[in-house]
Amino acid sequence: MDFIYQKQAEKGKQCQECQGFVVKPDNVAEGLCNGKDVLAEGGCMFFKPKEEQQ
C-alpha cells in the first residue's frame, strides 16, 4: 500500500492534530511522523486524532 501524504490537509485532519505527529523543537511548522518529515498543516490517510485530555 502506498503512503498518501498531502502538504495541505483539511482543518481537523492535519498532522499537528494527529497522535503520530512529533513537532520539531526548532520549527513548529514541521515535525516527524513514523520517521518521515511532515508539515504541521499536512495530512495523510493514517490520521488518528489525539486523545482529548480531561
C-alpha positions in Angstrom: 0.0 0.0 0.0 1.3 3.4 -0.9 1.6 6.2 1.7 -0.6 9.1 0.6 0.5 12.4 2.0 -0.7 15.9 1.3 1.2 19.1 2.2 -2.2 20.8 2.9 -5.0 18.9 4.7 -8.4 20.0 5.7 -8.8 21.5 9.2 -9.4 18.9 11.8 -7.3 16.3 9.9 -3.9 17.9 9.9 -0.7 16.3 11.1 -0.5 18.7 14.1 -3.8 17.2 15.4 -2.7 13.6 14.9 -1.4 11.2 17.5 1.6 10.3 15.5 2.9 13.9 15.0 6.0 15.0 16.9 6.8 18.7 16.5 10.4 19.7 15.7 11.7 21.9 18.5 13.4 24.4 16.1 10.3 24.8 13.8 6.7 24.3 15.0 5.5 24.2 11.3 7.4 20.9 10.8 7.5 17.6 12.5 8.1 13.9 12.3 5.6 11.1 11.9 6.7 7.5 11.8 10.2 8.6 10.9 9.0 10.8 7.9 9.4 14.6 7.7 5.9 16.2 7.6 4.4 19.6 7.7 2.1 20.5 10.7 -0.6 21.5 8.2 -0.2 18.4 6.1 -2.1 15.2 6.3 -2.2 11.5 5.3 -4.5 8.5 5.1 -3.5 7.2 8.6 -4.7 10.3 10.5 -5.8 9.4 14.1 -6.9 12.3 16.3 -5.1 13.0 19.5 -6.9 11.8 22.6 -8.6 14.6 24.4 -7.1 15.5 27.8 -9.6 15.7 30.6 
